[in-house]
Amino acid sequence: MSGRLIALFVFAHGLVFAQHEAVQRGRMLFVKNCSACHGDTGKGGRGPDVTTGQWKHGGSDESLLRNITKGIAGTQMPPIPLPDEDAKAVIAFMRSLTSKDEVITGNVEKGRELFRSAGCAGCHWFAGKGGIQGPDLTNVRARRKSAGVRKAMAAPLEVTTAGAVQGFTRYEDTFNIHLIDRQSKWRRLEKHNLQITKSTMPHAKVSGTDADDLVAFLLKAPMTGEAGEWKPAADFNVTFDRLKNSDAEPQNWLHYWGNFQGTHYSKLNQITPANVSNLRSVWTHQFGGNTIETTPVVVDGVMFVTGPLNNAAALDARTGRPIWTYTRQLPQVASHCTVMTNRGVAVLGDRVYLATLDTRLVALDAKSGNVIWDVEVDDYKKGFSITHAPLAIDGKIIVGVTSGECALTGFVDAFDARTGKKLWRVYSTPQPGDPARKTWQPESSADYGGAPTWMTGTYDPDTKTVFWTTGNPGPDYDGSVRLGDNLYACSVLAIDAGTGKLKWWFQFTPHDTHDWDGNQTPMLIDSVVRGKPRKLLVTAQRNAFYFVLDRVTGEFVAGKAFAKQTWARGLDDKGRPIVIPNTDPTPEGNYVCPDAAGATNWAAPSYDPATGYFLVSVHEACATYTSVTKDPKPGEGYTGGGQEIDAKVGHPGSIRALEATTGDVKWNYPIQIGNHATGVLGTGGNVVFAASNDGNLIALDAKTGRYLWHYYTGAAVITSPMSYAVNGKQYVALASQSALFVFALP
C-alpha cells in the first residue's frame, strides 16, 4: 500500500472513530437530558418518537441544534442549555437511531408529470403551485423519508361531511370545524347543530416505477419553481382598487396602518361614548412567545397576525380559532442588530406577504398559509433584519431593513408581487456620485451611516409616490466621526413607485446625535391651511417636534414642539431645528430631553377627520447622553456611546390631541407611564382607543379627551389597537406581551 493510500485510510478511519465517539457521547447526553420525555431509546413517551428521522420542526442539523438549545415555541419542548458541541453529539446519536432509508431510484421529471396527471396537484401544493385541500408537500423531505412518503401515498384520505358541506378538515375543536370544500373554499361551521360524518377515499393508485418516480419528485425536485400566471381566488381577492379605497369597507382593516395614508382610523361607529363602558373581552389568541408587536390585518372575517419569531397565523376574526399557521425555522440572526419581533403583514390578491428576521420576503397563500415564494432581501449574516409589515401597492411589495446599530446602511426595496423579483432599491445614505454625500465628512463615513428603514411607509396612489422614513445616522451618539447633516438619515423620502427615483426628501433632525430615528408614521391628509386646500404629510417625531409638509413638493408648512424638549429653540422658516449649542453627547455627558426612546416612536398615531385632530401617544423623559469614539466594523455594535435615563423625571406620558395643520395641543390625557410604542386609534363613534405601557386599553372621548373606560390586560402593551367588524358587529383588538385581546359589546 502506497504512503498516500495509507494516509487516506488513516484519515478515513479517524473520521469513523470520531463519529463513533460523538455518537457514544451523544447517547449519554441524550439519556441525561432528553430521556424523560423521549425515552432512553428515543422511541418516545411524553415526547414524540425521534428514531424515525421524520422531524416535524425541521430535520437539518441547524434546525435540530436550534430546537434542542432554544426549544420549540408552542410545544412542550423546552430549551436545553447544552453547549453547541454537546448538542451536536446528541444530534449524531439521534441520526444513528434512524433506520437506513431506501435508495431513491425514480425519475424526478417523470414524477413531476405524474404529480400533475395523477391528480395530486389538485389537492396538494408543491413549489408554489397546486391545490390547498391537502397538506403542502414542498418541504415534505424535511418531515419524512421515502418510506414515510410511500406509506402516506397508500393511506386513504379522510373526507368530512357537515350538513350539506363536504370537504377536508383543517381545524376542529369541541364546538367548531373548519373545512376546505371541494371548490377550495373555506367553510367555518359550528358543530352543535350539524350532523357530521367522516369517510375515507383512496388516493389515485400509484405503484411500481410510478411510485418510485413520484417519491423521487417529492424528495429530490427543487423546492422553488418559476412563477406562473397569477389568478387570485374568486372568494379571496384583495385587489389594488380595494386597497386604494379601503376606507369604503370599514369592516375590514386591509393595511398595517389601516389605509395607504397611514391615518390609523376606523369609520366604524357602533361603539360610542354612551356604550363603550359595556365592552367585554370576547376572545384571546395566545402567540406562544413574548414581545408581541403585531397589528392585525382583517379581510372579510379572516384575521392575519404575526408572532415574535416570524410565525404567522390566519384566525377566524369572530372567534380567534386558527385557520392556518406558518412557522419559520429561523437561523441565528444577529440579535444585537435588531429587536426580535414582527409587526405584521401586507395583503394583495389572495396572498399574504411577510418580511422576516433573516431578511427574507415571503409570499403565502392567504387561504392555506402555503409558501408561494421566498426571496432574499439581503444577507442576514451581515446583520440586516426586517421587523416591520411590508407595504403592498399596485403589483409591488415594498420593504425596508433594520440595520441601525451595526455599521450598516439602510435601503428601501421594491419586489414584483407575482414573482418576488427585485425591481429597484433606494439607499438611505448617499452613494458615490450623489451630491448629498458631501453632508458626511469624511464622505466615507456614509458607508457605515445607518439610516435604517425599519418601519412601514405610506403611499399616495394619485401621484404614485411611496413615503418612507429613515432612522438615525451611525454611530448613534458620536457625531465627531461623521460631521455634517448626514443625509438622508432622520428623514422622509418621497420615492417614485415605478422607478425608485427620489422625488424629494425632508430631514427632521440634521446631524442627529441622540438616536432620534425619524421612522415615525408619514401620515397623509388633505386639509385647508390658511384658506388654501393642501395635500399634506404630517408626522410627530421622536425628537419632540411635529411637522406639517406639502407632500407634493416636500415644502415645510408648519411645525412646533409637541412634547418637552431642551435641545432646540424651535424650527426656522424651512423647518430646520434651531439647535441649542453644547447639547451633543460628550465623554463626560450632556443632559437633554427627550431621551433616546423619544417623545413618541414607531407605534401608530391617528387622524380623526371629524375633529381634525392628530392623536398621538407621548412619552416625556430625559437622559444624560455620553459619547465614545470607536472604529466601525459592519455587523458589530456601533453606537458610539449611550444614555442614562433621569430616574427623578421617570417616564410620564399622555395621550395628546394636536390640531393636525398646526400642532397646537387641543386636549391631553395623562398616563402614569408614557410609552413610545403604544399607538392610538380614532373611530367613527367618537371614541379614541389608546394603550399604556402598564397594560391598559383605554377609551377616551374624541372631542375632549374625557376618560370613558379601560381594561387591564395583565401585561405590558407595546403595539397599537385596531378595529374591524364581522356580520355587523364591531370589534377592537390589541396585543399585549404574549396574547391578542379582542373586545366587543355584549
N, C-alpha and C positions, 0 to 999 in steps of 0.2 A: 504494500500500500504506500502510495507516494506521501510526501510530507503534507501536501495541500489537502489530500483526501483525509489524512489523519486529523488535520486541523479542523476540517469541516465536520468530521464525525464527533470530535470532542466538543465543538461548539453546539451541534445539534443535541448531543447527549446532555450538555449543560442546560440547554433550554428546557428539555423534558424534565430534568431533575428539578429545576427552579419552579416549573409549573406544578410538579407533584408536591413540592414543599408548600407552595401557595395554597393548593387545594387542602392539604392537611391542616395548615394553619387556619384556613377559612372554615374548615369543619368545626374546629374548636371554638372559633369566634361565633359561628352560627348557633351552636348549641348554647353558648353562654348568653347571646343577645337576642336570638330570634326564635328559639325552640318553644318558648312559652306560648306563642301563637301559631307557629308553623310546624311544630313537632320536630323531634330530633332528626328525623329523616327528611324533613321538608314536605311531607305528604299532606300537611295541613292539620288544623284543629280549629281554634278560634279564627285563625287566619287562613287564607287560601293555600292550595297545593302549589308549591313553587318548583316542582320537578318536571312540569310539562313543557317548560320552555315557552309557554304562552302567557305573557305578562301583559295584563290589561293596560297598565300605565307606562308602557314603553319597555322594549327589550334590549335596547342598545346599552353598552357599558356606561355611557354618560347618563342615560335615564335611570338605570339601576343604581348608580352611585348617588344620584340626586335623591331618589326615592328612599334609599337607606339612610342617608345622612340628614336629609331635610324633612322626611316624612311625606305623606300624601294627603293634601288638604281634602276634607270631606270624607275621609275614611278613618278607620281605627289605626292606621299605620302611623306611629309616632316617629319623630326624628331620633335616630340612634347616634349618639355623639362619638362616632368612631373616626380616627384619622383616615384620610383617603386610602392609604396603603392597606389598612386593615379592612376597609370596606371593599377594596378591590380583591382582597383574598376571599372574602365572603362571596363575591360575585363569581370568582373562579370555582369555588365549591358548588355554588348553585348551578353553574353550567355543567359541572361534572355529573350532576344528578339527572340532567335531561337525557332522554333516550336519543340515540342516533337517528337523525331524520333520513327519510328516503332520498335517494338521488333524484333530482328534478330533471327528467329527460324530455319533457314535452317541448313543443314548438310555440314560442311566445306569440308570433304573428297569427298562427292558426288559432291559438287560444283567444286572441283579441277578436277575431272574426266570429268565433263560436260564442263568445260572451254576448255579442250582439244578436246572432242568428238564433241562439237557443232561448232567447228571451230574458237572459239575466239582466241586461241593461234596462229592461223595462221597469225593474224594481230596485236595482242596485246601482249605486254611484261608483264610478272609478275615474280618477284623474280629472275631476271637474265636470263630468258628464254622466247622464243616466237618470234613473228613477229614484224617488225618495221614499218608496214604500218600505223597502228593506234597508238593512244597515249599509253604511258607507264602507266599501271594500278597498278604498285606495291604499290604506296602510295596514291591511289585514296581516301582512308579513310580520308586523311588529307584535301581533297578538297570537298568531297561530303558525304552526309548522304545516308541512304539506299533508301530514296525516290528519291534522285537525281540519284543514280545508276540505279534504275528501269526506270526512265524517259529516261536516256541515252541509256539503252538497247533497249527501244522501238522505239527510233528515227532512221530514215533511215540514211545510210551512203551516203556522197556526193562523187561522182566519177567524176574526171575531164578528159576530152579528149582534148588533144592539138595536132593537126596534127595527126600523126599516133601513138602517145603515149597516153596510158590511165593509170591513176593511182590516187593517193591520194595526194592532195595539202598539202605541208608542209610549203611553204613560197610563198607569192605573193605580188608584188607591181605593180605600174602602167606599168612597162616595162618588168618585168620578172616573171616567175613562176617556182618553184621547185617542182617536183613531185617525189614520190616513186612509181615505176610502179608495175605491178602485180608480177614481179620477184624480188621485193625488191631492185631494182637498182635505183640510183639517176638519175634524168633527169633534167638538168638545161637548160631552154628554154627561148628565147626572144619572147615576145608576139606579136610584131608588124606584123610578117609575118605568124602568126598562126591563124587558126580558133579554138576557144576554146569553148567547151560546157561543162555544168555541169549537171549531172543527179544524181538520188538517187537510192540506192538499199537497200533492207531491211536487217537487222541483221537476223541471224538464229532465228527462232521463239522459244522463251523460255517463259514459263508461269507456273503458279501454283507452285507446290512444287519445280520444276526445277529452277524457278526464285528465290525462297527462298534460295535454295542451292547455286546458283551462287552468289547471294548477300552475303551470309554468307562467301563464299570463298574469295571474293574480300575485304570484310571488316574485316575479323577475322583471315584469314590464316597468318602464319608467312611470313614476307616480305623478308626473305632470305631463300635460299634453297641450297642443295648440288650442287656443280659444276658438270655439266655433261661433255660429250665429247665436245671438242672444235674443231669446223671445221670453220676456218675463211672464210669469204665471198669470193666468186670467183672473185668479181670485186673490192675487197679491202683487200689486204693481204701483210703486211709488214713483210716478213719473216726475220729470223735471218741472212740468207745469204744476203738479201738486206741491212740490217743494217751494216753487216760486209764489204760490198762492196759499200757503199753509194757514194763514190767518182765516181763510174761508172755511176751514174744517177744525174748529177749536176743540173738538172731541179728541183729536189726535195731537201728539207732540212729535213732529216729524224731524226736528233738528235738535242738536245738543243745546243750542241757545233758545229753542222754541221756534225761531224763524231765521231766514237768511240775515235779517237786520240785527239780530242779537238783542232784541228788546226783552226777552225772557218774561213775556206777559201772556196771560191766558184770558180769552174773551169769555170763558165760562162764568156764569153768574148765579148758579144755583145756591152757592154758599155766600151768605151776606152777613153784615154786622148783626142782623137780628137773630140769625140762627147758628152762627159759627160756633157758639158755645156748646152746641149739641154734637159736634164732630166726635166720632169714635174711631179707634183703630180697628180696621176690618180684616186686614191680613198682614202677615210679615214674611219676608223671604230672608233666610239665613245664607250668607255667602260662603261660609267655611273659611273665613280669613278676616284679617283686620285691615284698617286703613282704607275703608270703602269711601271712594270719592265719586262714584258714578252718578250721573244724572240720566234717568231712563229716557228712552225713545219709545213712543207708543204709536202703533199703526193698527187701526181697525180692531181693537180689542187684544192685540198682542203687544207685550212689553219686552223690550230688549235692554238687558243690563250687563255690566261687566264687573268682575271681581278684581282684587288687587294684583293677581299674578296672571292677568290676561286670560282668565276663564270667562266665557260669555254664556248667556242663557236667554232663551225666549220663554216668557211666562204668560200664562193666562192673566190678562190685566184685571179680570173680575175677582180672581181667587188667589193669584200668586203661584198656582201649581205649574210645574215645569212642562214645557212643550219639547224643548231640546236643550242640551248643554254642549258647550265646546270647551275642551280643556287643552291648553297648550303646554307642551313639555319645554320649559324654559332652560336654556343653558345658563352658565354662571355669568350673569351680566355684571357690569361694573357699578355696583350699588352706590359707591361713593360719588358717582357722577349723576345720579338720578334719585327720584323717590320711587319706591316700589309700589306703584299703584296704576290704575287705569280709570279714566274719567268717562268713557262712553264710546258710542259707535255712531256711524252715519248709515243712512239707508238710501238706496236708489234702485228703482226697478224692483226686482224680487231678491235683492242682495243686501247683506249687512256687511259693512266694512269696519274692520278692527285693526288698529295700529298697536304694536307690541313693544315690550321692554327690550326684546332682542332686535329692535329696529326693522321689523317686517311690516308689510301691509298685507292683510289677509281679506279675501272676499269670501263670505259664507253665503250659502243658500238660506234665504230668510225662513223657509218653511221647514227645513230639516237640520240646519247647522252644518251641513256638509261643506267641505272646503272646495271652492271653485278654483281659486289660485292663491298663491302665497309668494310674494316677491320681496326681495331685499331693498330697503330704502338706503341703508348704508351699513357698514360693518360694525356690529355691536362691540366687537373686541377693541375697537378704538376708544370706546367709552360712550358712544351715542346710545340713546334710547328714545322711545316715544311713549308718552303717558296720556296724551290728550285724545279727544274724539276727532276723527278726520272730518273734513268738510266736503260734502257731496254737492257738486254743481252739475251743469249740463254736460254729461258724458265724461266728467273728470272727478277724481278724488284728490283732494289737496291735504298734505300733511307737512308738519314741521318736525323739529327734533329737540330733545333735551340734551344739552351739552355744555352748560354754562360754567361749571366749576372745574373743568378738566383740560384747560388749554386747547380747546377745540373751537370751531366756529359754527354758527347756525346756518340754516338754509330752509327754503320752502320748496317742496317738490309737488309736481302735478303728475298723476298717473291716469292712463286710459281706464275708465271704469269697466270696460268689457274685458280687456286683455291683461291689465296690470302693467302695460308698457309705460316706462317713464317718458314723459312728454317734455318737461322743462324743469329747470332748477334756478332759483334766485338765492344768491348768498346774502346773508345779513351783515357781513363785513365786506368792505370794498375790495375787489380783486385787482391785481395789477392791470393798469390801463384805465381804471376808474378814477376820475379827479378827486373823488371823496376819500381816496386812500391817503391824501395829504392830511386828513384830520386825525391820523395816527402818526405819532412821532416817537420813535422811528417808525417808518412805514411798515417794517417787518412785524411790528407788534400786532398788526391787524391779523396776521396769520394764526395768532393764538387768542383772538379777541373776543371769544364768547358770543354775545348777542344771540342767545338761543331762542328758538321759535316754538316754545313749549305749550302754547295754548291755541285753541281753535279760533280761526278767523271768522270774518263775516263776508257778505257778498252783496253787491248791487247788480241785479240782473239787467237793469236798464242800461248801465254803462259797461257791463261785463267786467267789473272791477272786483278783485279779491283784496280785502283789507286784512293784513296780518301784522301782528305786533311782535316786538323783539325784546329780549332781555338785556341784562346788564353787560357791560364790557368786562373782559377779563385781563388781569386779575381783578376781583371784585373791589378790593379796598385800597390797593396800591396804585394810585394814578401816576406815580412818578415814572413808571416804565412805559407809559402809553399816553403821552401828552397830547392835547388837542380835544376836539369834540367827540371823537370816537364814533363816527357814523358807521353803520346805521343802528347802533345799539340804543336801547330805550326809546324806540321809535315805532311809528306805524308806517307800514309800507303799502302803497296803493299799486297793485300789480295787475297788468292786463292778463285776464284769464286765458286768452287764446295764445299769447306768445310768451308770457312770463316776463315781459319787459316792465321795468319800473316806471310808473307814471309820475308819481311824486312821493315824497316822504316828509314826515314831520317828527322832530326829535323832542321828546318830553323832558329828558334830563341829559343835557350835554355833559360829557366827561363825568359820568356817574361814578362816584367812589363809595357808595353806601349800599350797594346791592339792591337798588330800586328798579328791578326789572320793569320794563314798560309793557308787559304782556297782558294788561287788563283789557277787558272787552272793548273792541272798537265798535260801539253801538251806532247804528244808522237810523236817523229820524228825519222827518220833514216837518219844518215849523216856520214860524214867522219871526224874523229878527229885525227890529227897528222898522216895522211896517213892510218888510220885503220877504216873500217866501224864499226859504233857503233849504237846500239839501245838505244836511249836517252829519258830521261824525262827532259823537260826544263820548267822553271817557273820564272816569275818575281814576287817577293814577296813584301808584304806590308811593310816590314822592309827596303826596298830600295835596296835589293841585288837580283841579277839574278843568278840562279843556273842551272848547267848542270849536270845531274846524269845519270849513266848507269841504265836503267830501269829493267835490268835482275837481277843485284846484289845490286843496291842501292848505288854503289860506286860514290863518288864525282869526277867529271871530270874537271869542270871549274866553275868559278863564279867571280863576281865583283859587285860593286855598279853601279846601272844604274840611280840613282837619288840622290839628295842631302841628305846626312845623316851625323850625328855628334856623333853617339853612338858607332861605331866600327872602328878599324883601317884597317879592311879588313877581309878576310877569310883565315884560315890556310889551310894546305895541305889536311885536311879532310873535308873542307867546313864549319868548325865551325867559327862563327863570333868571332873576337878578340875584346872583349868588352872594351871600354874605362872606367876606374874607375869613380865612382861618377856620373853615368848617370841615375841611377834608380830614380823614383819619391821619393820625401821626403815630410814630412808635410809642409815644407817651400816652396818647389817647385824646380824643375830642368828643365832647358831649353834644349830641344832635338829636332832634326829633324830626321825623318819626324814626323808629327802629328799622332794622333791615327787612322785617316782615311787611312793613309798610302800613300806611293809613288805610289801605284796602289792598286786595290782591286778586287772585285768579277767579274766585267764586263770582257767580253771576249777579250783576246789578239788574234793575228792571226799569222799564219806562212805562208809565201809566198815561195813556193818551187822554183819559178823561180829565185828569188834573194837570197834565203837562209836567209831572214830577219825575225826576230821575231818582230812583230809590237805591240806596247803597248801604252795605254793612261797613261800619267804620271801626277802626282799631287804633286806639290812642296810646302809644308807648314811645319811650325814648331810650337811647343807649349811648354808651361810650364806645367809640369806634377806634380801633388801632390798626396800624399797617405794618407790614414787613415785606421786604423785597426778596424774591426767590426766582430762580430760572424756571421757565415753562418746560414741562415735559408732557406732551399730549397723552391723555389717558390717566394722568395723575392729578391729584388735587392741586388747584391753582387759584386760591382765594386771595392771597396777599394780605392776610390779616384776619380780623374778626370783630365781634361786638360783645359788649356786656350790657344786658338789659338793666335799666334802672328799677330795682325792686321796690323802691319807695313809690314810684309812679304806678307800677304794676301794669295791667293790661285793660284799663277801662275801655268801653266802647259804646256804640249806639247803632240803631237803625235810623238813617237820616234821609229826609226828602229834600232834594235840591230842585230849584227851578231849572229845567233842562237847558234853557237857552242862555242862562246867566251864571248858574252855580249858586245862586242865593239860597240859603237854608230856609225851608218853609216849615218843617217840623222835625223834631228829634225825639227818639225814644231810647233812653239809656238802658244798657245791659251790663251785667256785673263784669263779665269777661269779654272784651271785644275780640273778634276773630277775623283775621284776614281771609279766611277760607269758607265762610258761611254766606250763602247767597240769599237773594231776595226775589220774591215772586209777586207781581201785581196781578189782580184778577178783575174781570168784568163785574163781579159782585161787590166791588169797592172794599175788598178785604186784601190786605197785604200780608203775605206769609213770609216769615223770616226765621232765622235759627240762631242759637247762641252756642258757643263752644262748650258750655256746661250741659248740653244735651237737650235743650228745649226747642220744640217747634212753637213759634209764636205767631199769633194773628193780631193785626193792628188795623184800625180804621184808615183807609187810604187817604182820606181828606185831611185828617187831623193828627194821625199817629196815635190815637187813643187805644189803650190796651183792650183787647176783646177776649182772648183765650190763649191758653198754652197747654202743651202736652210734654211731659218729661219722658224721653226715650230711654234713659238709663245709661247713656254713653255719649262721648263727645261727638259733635257733628262737624264735619269738615267737607260739606258739599252744599248743594242748592236744592230747594224744593221745586216741584213742578206739578202741573195739574193736567188731567185728561178726563174723558167721560166714556162710559160704555152703556149702551141701551138707555141713554138719557140721564144716567147717574154720574155726578161729578165726584172725582177722587182727587186727593192731594197726596203726593208721595215724597218721602225724604229718607235718605240713607243716613244711618247713624253707626259709625265704627265698624260693625260686622253684620248689620242687618238693614233691610229696607222696610220702612213702615209706611203703610197706606191707610188713608183716612177717608171717611165718607159720613154723610148724615145718616141717621137711622132710617 
